Amino acid sequence: MSAAPDEVEQPSPRGQVSATDRMTAFSDGVFAIVITLLVIELRVPEYHEGELLTGLLDEGASYLAFVVSFVYIGVLWLNHHALLRLIRGTTLTLSWINLGVLFGAVIIPFPTAVLASAFTHGNIDDQRAAVALYALAAALMSAPWLVFFGYLHRHPALLERHVDPAYVRTQRLRPVTGLILYGLSGLLGWFVSPLLGLIGVIVMISYHAVTSEGLPRWLTRR
């Protein structure tokens, strides 16, 4: 009996190839939980009678941190969804790499809470530390994405038939950019201004949003 067109016909050097259904379902569940956990940090502020509006405004930094992280997790999910569309099978090694990607996502609620607390109740030193922590978490998150693309480039049998391995190689520029520029944003927030560092983080999130479907294919032919 011949193999179906969408089955992986070549075994991976690392072991048996399996379908991506469980990986996709599990990953989507993790992203859904993480994006829901963010809202737990939103609380009704303490206020005296007639001062609710003032209390809400005082918590503005918490709301901003929630929005930034909600968008960030959403962008990560879109990027992850586009990434899994490139492959038609997974291996044990690739599943472990995917867990690394998810680990980077699940830690985001913690630096989000730290960021909200520092900008709401802390001084400039607290804000520097909070922005540096958030940027560091974002930079480290880029590492497993780089490994993921590298693994796919070395094992093209896992790719969908229409995906050019050269295109996958080009996509490694995105996590490399993340590692460098998130790191620079953290340094900017620590040594120059927490607000500028946070703006740098937001710019990088916007970059990953714009390139969620991958870098332009014309870059592959360079």
C-alpha angles and dihedrals in degrees: 000000000000122000119261115254093249096049123103106250100183119065118231118247087234097057145280119358118227136181121277096230096101093043091052095046094047093046093049089051092052093049090048092053094046094050089049094049090060092071092059089076090060108095136171105258122239110255144163122240111293094013102089093112091053090049092051092049090050088058092052092113090057091053092048092050089050093051093047093049093043089055090043093054089044090053091048090052092050091049091047091048091052090047094054090050087066094063135065098190144017138213133207090262093051090048090055090049089051089053087056089055090050092047088058090053098047094056093058095089090063099056087040090059091045091050093049092048094048095050092043103043108005136086129241093281091053090050092051091053093046095051091045090051093049092048091047091052090049092048093050089049089064093061099075090046088057090050090047093055091043092053092050091049090054092046107042090165087079093058126095111259094250093054116098112218087220088061090054090050090054092053090065087078089073099062090039088055089048094052092050103039097040087051091050090049089055091050090047091051093048102043104026116020134333090218093054090048090052090049088053090054091050091050090053092049088052090050092054090047092054092046096041089120091049136266115306113285092232087073088065090065095053 
